[in-house]
Structures are given as C-alpha cells and as structure tokens.
Amino acid sequence: QDTDSGYHFKLKGMRELSVWIQDEKGNEIAWKRLSRNEEFLVKESGPLTLTCSATNALIIYDNQEKIIRNFDPRLSSDNRIDIIRLP
C-alpha cells in the first residue's frame, strides 16, 4: 500500500483483480494486481481509463476521500472486463 498523500485517486479492490491504468493518449500509467481490501494510490490526474479484470470489484475515491465509484454487492455480471473512465 502506498502511503504518500499526494494522489488524485485511490483504488480499493473488493475482490482480487488486475487494473490497467492509461492516460488520455493510451499511455500506460500502471498495471496493478489488487487483493481483496488492498488499496492503490494513483498520482496522475485525469482523464484516465481503468481496465479491470473483474466487474463491480473496485471502489474509487478522490483525493478528498469522497467515493466517486462505489461497489454494489447486489450487482453481478457475467462480464469479465470493466472499463472505467475518470475525469
């Protein structure tokens, strides 16, 4: 877990998944494997595209700890990939 306070987004895995983060031009920023309840700080600002290996498995916070994408345990999907765009 990264403890530096200078970040734009915080990702929290709700189950094991991989996240590929790209900037607006498609350049790779990070490729991260998250375990359940593991957090990862994204220091780059948006717009960003996150490609996740599992749907509905990620909570995303802004740098003020406000949830900008929540996990809903009632949702299930047969999709194996989730693409999320962050402003």
N, C-alpha and C positions, 0 to 999 in steps of 0.2 A: 504494500500500500504506500502510495506517495503521500508525504505529509507536508509538502510545500504549499503555502497558502495562495500562491499566485496562479490561479487556474480560472478557466472560463466555464467549464462543465465538469461535473462529477458523475461518473457512471457507476452503478451498483448492480451487480449480477444477482438475479433472483434464483437462478439455477446455473449450472455450468454452461458456458457459451464462449464463442470467439467473436471478437468485434474488430472489424477493419475500418479504420477512420481515414477519410480522404478530405482534402481541401476542395474548394470550388473548381479547381482545374484538374482534379482527379489525381493529384499527387498524394502518395501515401504519407500519412502522419504517424500512424501507429497500427500495429497488429497486436492485439492483446487477448489472451485467454483468461477469462474470469471464472473463478469458482463461485459457488453459492455464497452470497453476502460479501464478496470481495469488491473493493472499490478501486477505481482508477481515475486519476485527475487528468483532464485534457487542458493543456495550457494554451493551445491555439484557439483563436476566436473564429466564429463562423463567417460565412456559411460553411457547414461541414456535412458530409454524408457518412452515416454509420451503416455498415452492412453487418448484421448479426446472424449467427448460425442458428438461432432459435427465436421464434416469435414470442412476444409478450413475456420477455425474460429480463428486461432491463428497466431500471428506474434511472431517470436523468434529472440532475439538479443543476441549477445555475450557480454562479459563484456567491450568491446570497443564501444558498441552501433552500431555495424555492424549487419545488418539484415542477419540472416542465414536461415530463412524460412519466406517467405512473404505471405501475404494474397492476393488472386486474386479474386476480386468481380465478375469476369466473369465466374469463375468456380462454378459449382453447382454439387451436388452429392446426390444420394439417400442413400448413406452410412450414418449410424448414428454414426459410431465409426471411429476415425482416430488414427492410431498408428504411432508415430514419434520416430525415433532413433537419438540420439545426440551423437557425438563422444566424 
